[in-house]
Amino acid sequence: MAQLFHPSREDITLAGVLSALADPMRLRIVKSLMQQNDCMSCTEAAPCPDMAKSTLSNHFRILREAGLIQTTKKGVEHRNVVREADLNARFPKLLKTIVGCAD
């Protein structure tokens, strides 16, 4: 089974975070995860229930590779949580500011 890539805290870049959050669907996913304040499966955090699984997987991959979320496998589902502590260490208050300004 392939391992999921998660950048280290030091490798999270501002350009990567902003690029990942520039997509409205990914921003909604992160906002949903932050509101839940707990691990959520990909389908639980999906902004649209009718979104294709391949599209949803791609959004989560981009968020994970940008360092915004941590994904763990539990049984057959992937559980996701926002890496808020790592992001605040790199860019204090950036994530809350962006999510707070989102419609």
C-alpha angles and dihedrals in degrees: 000000000000118000119236115244117236118173118228117253091258092053095056107109131200091230091052094049094047092045092051093047093047090082111083093218093052090047089053090049092053091045090051092050092049093049092051091049089201139076114292132187119242092255093048091053095042112124092213123035092211096053113128113255091234091055092047091049090052092052091051092047091054092048091047095047091048089055096246098118139029115219125199128180117237112179106310097337133079115231118207136198132174114254090227097155092052092046093048090050090054100035112013114222093349097120096046090047094052094044091045091055094048118105 
